[in-house]
């Protein structure tokens, strides 16, 4: 091996052949190229002619150079050049390959495998045996068996590497030490450790052992590629607090967390940011209850491996809370009802069931609250107790009824008869505030507000374990909240009421936090208990859920289990009740590898690999040879398609120039055209979009812009007045009306288009006709206003040329005078006349047909000049007088407008009512 | 590798072009001072009394005139007896030949078309003029008798086409020399060729005709590249008539020598024509065919018979 910096030759002696290049030069020089062939009729006259000078024909120098280059390339290629050669290996010993294949290796497993394969390739080139060791326990049930440290040839190791995949559990480097215990190697070995960048038990011991074998090189990823570990989230009331851990580092980093449901659809995603110097990132994930309960697992984007996945089971579901209602009397005065306060406090973060005790026991909520009420029968009490022992949490609140029946069988403490009243007309003492929460209790750390006072409470019978049972006290030490563990569940008693009668606790923010803590404490009632849980779906090394492999054992129900080969992380149990075993629960805090590990050489994974240049050089030589062939043919005039080559270089040239110029012109023109169209599209897209946004922001009425300023102004003012009236009187709250130009503006956004037709208005262009036709076809409503009462008579006589002219090309259906039972007469108001500014002008509508637009008329034709009647100015005053006059007429005009908009928006909804009299009549018979 | 295959005319295209070329000129009357027994009566008015169909003059009856010649109508107008003289009309026979050898099927980029094609066009244009003048034309070596009329032209064009077709098959026939044929005495022969064959061979062939009293005209058609030799570099020159190829390492160096040889060839040819009493004319394919036709028109009108012929 001969090296020059990043380049080395595997067979350097072949480079000697480069010395032969001058000889080749000479040989090529004396061998002239084949002459060009030239047909010539008068060849007889040339016979015997000789060129005067005797200079031999010569290969052109550039062709000669090309051929020498080809020869040189071939020689260089045969010398097997290698780019980025690795450092030479000392000694004659084998290659020892230690691969970390725990969960943290999944992130760039491909790079690791590539690196391992490259090393094996090198070993093969150097004819060394390979010893492959992995640090994670093997997958099968034979976890305890030490791995065999045996030398293998490269092919066998490659096969083994192909099947190697990261394991969903942690590494144990002590295994390597054990495996190497009795190994004797033939010489000093080359040791490569493909590390995952995390500290693990046995790292130091393994390194020491490895160093005794030979020089150790550690391959490690960059610091920002260190694996992240997704920790199980914490339930914090309404929110789920997601957490992720990393190796402590002094830079900030953001990972994206994705919450996925059982089908694999993303439910939510959030960014987790590691602050510089911190090892953990937290982020609350606030989701509606339904969504939250759908979450099946959380995973980190762009991270791979079992560590980046957390499976969720029932423990992370929000706890349903049952409020036991007393049948009678309650609820009559909501502000005095205990359940009202409880419901208001619990509603934001839990699911609440209300019902009788019996109903609630069937639904088996995680928490049940008895607010000063008792189970009605002994059997109910017994089943309630059973439920608590299964894991339910029973929360009692004291109250007058509890005092009446001091049966403490379901309470955590014995109660003394009677209650204690603090403060009051006949007492010296004052209402008591709260004392600090005991540090070891589940309520520890809650802030104690000053203004919460308890005026009355029930008292616990003193007992030896009373202090242990107490979760909260008053200032004077009297227990306020006591609890007792019953098997898997809790019974908790708050010694005061859940309403404001005995204390103002229920009015304080503490009440909410308190309930959150208590509810979070509950574990839910699991249906089964004792039996071992069979594996259901397990995570593989890349964090994918797969079917369990045969070697996996069932999860014991009661004991804590560390994920490992026998119990890989995953879901256990049955489809109905699952238990998630997460890797992160068993992984200690992530620690980086110790910085100083003796004389271990470091190398990155993604280093420049050794790369053989031979194929590239040979390809280049081949291409050049083809070029040479091509040039040779050209020199001999044998290229096809060039008959005029016969005369050498005469002619032809200008045409090629013209061709190039033409090409440049064509390109330039194409560019210009494209730029132009791009601009045009930009422009149109921009206006369309803003227009669409404006039109869609609110429901708007629209009028056709006629181009006559006074008419348009009146249309606008009229629709504005109608819009205001609609807002005032109905639930329709239209925005400002918009003017539209059919064909230019999209009409589909508007339910109703008002179209005043004037004498001087021209016809629509083709685009406008198309747009209006489309609008009508898709069920839009068009109100055509001829503005003059006599105009309609002309229409009936067929003499209204301006209407014909303006609406030419529109698909206007046959019209009929408005029938008296038409929906327009009853869509909102019951009206029978439809005056605008002029009354008595008449109204024509489309002859409706149930099969078209559900029997809703699309075209309404009249001449009332409604816009003028509706129009209001800026101060809300009418702008035009109505004829013959009277506010009654204007009012009716508004009513018609409202009916019309209702009709446009609700269609035939009111039409059903038309048949009611007949239906009633028929029913009566 | 004859480039002729590329330029193969559609049938009778050459005839169309030839006629178009000749359309601008009046019918050609070949000067036929020579009256011979072989001359067939034709429409060729000779401006003298003789056998013919066209009225020439009336003259008084002289003793010895056959009585059938008396024009009775004219005689009846006066006392004298008139005889109707007709103009003597005689048609000249012309044999045409265009060289079909391989060397004619060539063209450089300076030339407008192949030599062979130019030769055919000129031949047919000339034939068209002749036929319009009432002359009788035939293709040399076709074995047909001369004919007149449009029909003759058609036949000529077809024969040329056919000749070109057969020539592809049986190689270079005749090495660029006119075929041996027995022509009637005092007929005319017009040859279109590049005349690149050795002058001795050409002379031997032409002398046979000249000795029979056939008058002739040589039209040498050459490509401009053959006259200027614009080649450079190392070239292997390959003949078109299965000659040997000739390699020149620097073609430009022999240009002078070549031009001298070409000049000699042309001079020898012109000299040969002069000695036979024939006419010689050089035509380049980069010039227009009209020019060549015009000069042909002018010379053939006064085409002499061979000097060796009986005068």
Interface residues (C-beta under 8 A of the other chain):
Chain A: X32 X35 X36 X37 X38 X39 X40 X41 X42 X43 X44 X45 X46 X47 X49 X50 X51 X52 X53 X55 X56 X57 X643 X644 X646 X647 X648 X650 X651
Chain B: X1 X3 X6 X102 X103 X104 X106 X108 X109 X110 X115 X194 X196 X198 X223 X225 X226 X230 X231 X232 X233 X234 X235 X236 X237 X238 X239 X240 X241 X243 X244 X245 X246 X247 X248 X249 X250 X253 X254 X257 X258 X261 X262 X265
